[in-house]
Amino acid sequence: MKVAIVGGGIFGVTAALAFRDRGCDVTLLDPGLPHPLAESTDLSKVVRIDYGADEDYTALGEAALARWRTWPTFHETGVTFLARAPMQPGGFEHDSYTTLVRRGHPLVRLDAAAIAARFPAYRPGAFVDGYFNPVGGWAAASATVSYLAAQAVQRGVMIEARRVAALDELAADLVVVCSGAWVPLLVPELAACLRAVGQPVFHLRPDEPALFEARHFPVFGADIARTGYYGFPLADGVVKIANHGTGTPIAPDATRRDVSAAQEAALRAMVADTFPALATAPIVHRRLCVYCDTTDGDFWIDRHPARANVVVATGGSGHAFKFAPVLGDVIATIALGEAQPLAPKFRWRPEATPSREAARHLDKTDV
């Protein structure tokens, strides 16, 4: 079978490997890997198994984590999720904690005193409840895409550095559209179901870098379901902090992706209150990470209902990267019509349009 994959972000490059492992003749088309405007591009992405009460993503995360440990771009620092008020049932931190403990994971529950003792960069009292999960951490984002692309070439995938303007120009038995926020430009009937939203990302250079080393500053979620803020330990001399909030609607093909003054001011207020040593740290890099959002936060991986040779695999919604080691296999399995237990969750669902959206899914992020 000849397979053409459009888009070489984390959906596309992992799908290319999975189809090639099944003996397919695979061509991956992308203007450049890693593409500077792609959601998969940046210094780091969160790798975690913590997903509130969602058993599907928790189990998928567990499977992915086992394989992340065999990849050179993964750093297992552990992850911590903290809350400004006592954890309550229905909250992301509480439900993640109970789900993971029930599944046998050895989490460390933390109160205000333990947080202050364990994490000296935090303002004492900023958070009063939460937990540390010793598994998980972060992956070097752009480096992972480059690593997987090199693996794909070694296994016989053909990579063409070009932009696809229309699916009809591709001669293949199966066309898999993995172009993220650009999908509605190629599959316009999905324009009502997928949205491009920019989320602000900041790299800060601390004056006291030792405070932000991974041993006492692991990957964190800072009351994330309420604030949207999360971040990473020191890497390449900077601390990356980002927000997974309402974001900024943006045209999928926009080349200007500017962080607003209001977004930067909000970041400054957060770090001044939470991480005093970062209050005046210079911001050495800022960008809008553009998500391809579905309205329910679940991925969109299915055959086109009217075009038998087209599969769409997109809708990362800011949280697909952590599943890289298993994502390609999920895509290939669904595309080839094989049994996949998550297929109903990722199905083609035109009823999911922005007008039906109730809230952003703040528990799902890995940017």
N, C-alpha and C positions, 0 to 999 in steps of 0.2 A: 504494500500500500504506500502511495506517495502522499506525504503529509506536509502541508505548508503551515507554518506557525507565524502569525503576524504579531510582533511585539516580543521583545527579549527581556522584559522585567522578570520578576520572580515567578509569575505564572508561566510565561513563555519559555524561559530557559529550563525550568524543571520539567515542563511538558515535553520539550524537545528530547530531553534525556529519557523520559519514560517511554515515549513512542519509539525511540531508537532501540531501547532495551527490548521492545516487542518485535524488533526486526523490520520496522518501517523505514522507508526512505524519507528522511526528514530534512526540510529546509527551514531555517529560522531567519525571518526578515525583520530588521530593525535599523534605524539610521545610525545607531552607535551604541555600543555596550561597554560599560553601563551608560545609559542615556542620562544626560545631566538634568533633564526635566522629569524623569520617571519617579514614580512613588518609591521604587526600590532603591533609589540612589541616596546616599548620605554616609556619614561616619558610622552610624550604628542603628541597630534595630533591637527591640526587646525580644527575648526568647523566654517564654514562660508557659506554665501549664495552668495558671490561675485564671479561672473563667466564671466566677460567681457560681450559680447553680447549674450552669450549662454543662451537662455531662458529655455531650457530643464533642465540643471543642476541647474540653479537658482531656478526654481520651485521645483525641487527635494530637493534642499537644504532647502527651506522654509518649506517643509513638514517634513523633518528630524529634523530641529531645534525645531519645536513645541514639538516633542517627546523627544529630548535631554533634554529639561527642566524638564522632569520627572525622569531622571536618575541621580544617585548620583555622577557620575564621571565627570559631565560637569561643567565647570566654565565659566560663561558668563561675559567676560571682555570687550567685543567689539573687533573690529579689525580695523586696520588702514592700508591703502595702500598709499604709498608716492612715488613721482617721483622726479628725479633730474632735470627735465626740465618741462615746462608747459604741462599739460595733453593735448593729441591730439586725435581726432577721430581715431579709429582703435587701439589705445593703450589699454592695459588691464585696467589701472586705469580709464581712461575716459569712456570706454564702460561699465565697472562695475557701475560707478557712474550714468551714464544716464539710464541704464537699471533699477537699483534699485530705483532711484527717480521716474521713470515712473511707477514702480510697487507700489509706495506709501511709500517707506521706508525713514525715516527722517535722512538722512546723513548730516554730518557736513563738509563742504568744508574748506580746510585748505591751507593758503599760507605760505610762509617762516616764517613770523613773528608769525603766529598762531602756527606753528609747534614748533618753538623755545620756545614759552611761555607754551605750553601745555605739551611738552615732554622734560624735562630738561636733559635726558641722551643723546639726540641727539646733534651732533655738529651743532651749528647755521649755516644755509645756506647749509647744506648737502643735504636737500630736499627743494624744492620750491613750490610744489603743491601736492595735494592729498586730502584724505578725511578720516574721522573717521565714522565707522558704529557702532552704539551702540549695535547691535545685533550680536550674534556669540561670539566666544572665543576659548576655547580649552577643550579637553577631556583628562583625564588620560588614556593613551593608554593601557598598560598592565592591568591596573585595570579594564578597560572596558571589555576586553576579559574575565578576570576572573569573573566579575560580570555576564556577559551573559552566560558563561559556567555554573555557579551556577544556574542561572534561568532555563537553559535548563535541567539540572539534576532534578530540582524540578518539572518540567513539564513532566518528563518521558523520556527524551532523554538518550540513553545509550552512554556513552563516553568510547571508547577503546583507551588506550595509546599505540599505536603501529604504526609503519611505514608501509604503503601499498606499496609493490614492483610492483604489477601489478593489473589492474582492474579486471582481470579474477578470482582473488581469492575471490571476493566479491559476496555473494549470496544475491541479492536484486532485487526488481522490477525496481528500478531506482538508478543509481549511479551518484552522483553529485560531480564533481571534482573541488575542491576549494583550490587547493594547491599552488596557487601563482606561484612563479618563478619555482617551481618544476613540474608544469603542463606538460611541454614538455617531462619530463622523463616518465610520465604515458600516455600521448597522443602525441607520437612523431611526428605525422603529423602536429602538431602546432609549431614545432621548428622553422619554417621559419616565423611565424607570431608573436611570443612572444619572448621578450628578457629579460634577467636578467641584470639589470644595478644597480651598487652600487652608492649611493649618500651620501656624507659625512655629519655627524651629530656631533655636539660638545656641551658639557655641560661646561660652564664657571662659576667659582665662583667669583663674584665681590667683590671688597674691600668696595664698597659703595652700599650695597644691597638695601637701600631705594630708590635709583634712578630707580630701575628696578621693583618696585612693580606695580601691574596691574593698579592701579588708574592713573598712568601717564606713564605706559609702557605696553600698551596692546599688544596683538598679532599683528605682523606687517609683511608687505611685503615691502622690501627695493628696490624699483624700480625693482620689481621681474621679469618682462618680459625681462629685460636687464641683470640683475645680477644673478638672481636665488636665492638670499638670502631672508630668512624669519626667524621669531623667535617668542619667547614666553616670557611672563613676568616671574619674579622670582617664582620658585616653588622648594621646597625642597632645598633651598639655592643656586640654580644654574639658570643660564639663558641659555636656549637651543637655539642655532642658527644652521641652516642647509642650505644646498644649493640644489636647484632643477635645475641642469644644465645638461651638457652633460653626467656627471657621468663616471663610470668605468665599461666597460663590464666585466662580471664575470660568471663563470660557475654556473648554478643553484644550484648545490649541494656542492659548495665550502664552507668549514668550516673556512678558513682563509679569513677574510674580513677586511683588514687593510686600514685605511685612509692614503693617501700618504703624503709625506712631502710637495709636491706642493699644495695639497688641504688645508693643515694646514696653509701654508704660505699665501695663498689667503684669508683664514678666518682672519688671523692676520692683513693683510692689510686692509680688509674691516672694522673691528671693530676699528682699529686705526683712520681711516678716519671718521667713522660714530658715534661710541660710545666711546669717548676718555676714559671714566672711565673703559672700558673693555680692553684697549690696552695691559695691562700687566697681566690681570686676568688669573689665572691658568686654564688650561683645565683639568677637573677632569674625563672626560669620552669622548671617541670618538668612533664612529662606522660607518660602511657603512650600510645604510639601503638599502636592495636589493629590487628594484621594479620588478614587472612583467609588462613590458611595452608592450602596443600595439602601433603600429606606428602612429595611429591617436589620441591616448590619451583617446579613449572611451573604456568602459568596454567590455568584451567578455562574453556574457551570452546567451547560445543557446544550443539546442539539437545537438548532433553529427549527421551529415548528413548520416552517414553509420552505426551507432550503436544506434538503437532506444531507448535503455535504459540508454544511457549515456548523461549527460548534463555537459557542461563545464561552470564554472562561475569563471572568473579570469580577469586579465588585469587591476588591480587596478591602474597602471601607476602613483602611488604616490598620488592619490587623492580620494580613495574610502572610507576611514575610516569615513569621516564626514557624510556619508550617512547611517551609521550603523542602525539607527532606522527604515529605510525604505528599506534597501538593501535586506534583507532576503525575504521580501514580493515580491520585483521585481524578485528575482531569482526563488522563488516558483511559481509565476504566469506564468513566461515564461516557466519554466520546465513542468508545467502541461498543457500547451497549451491554457491557458486563455489569454484574450485580455490584452495587456500591451502596452501603447502608446510608450514606449521607446524601445520596442523590435527591431524595424528596426535599431536603432542606435547601439544596442549592438549585432547585428546579427553575425552569423558565416560568416566571410569575408576573405577567403583565399587569395584574391587579395592584402590584406594589408600586405606586406612583407617589411623587412628592406630596401631593395633596392629602395623602393618607397618613403622612408621617406624624407621629406623636412626639418623639424626642430623639435626640442623638444618643447613640449607644455608647456611653462613655466608658463602659467596662471592656471595650474591644479596641485595643491599640497596640502598636509595636513600632511606631515611627521612631 
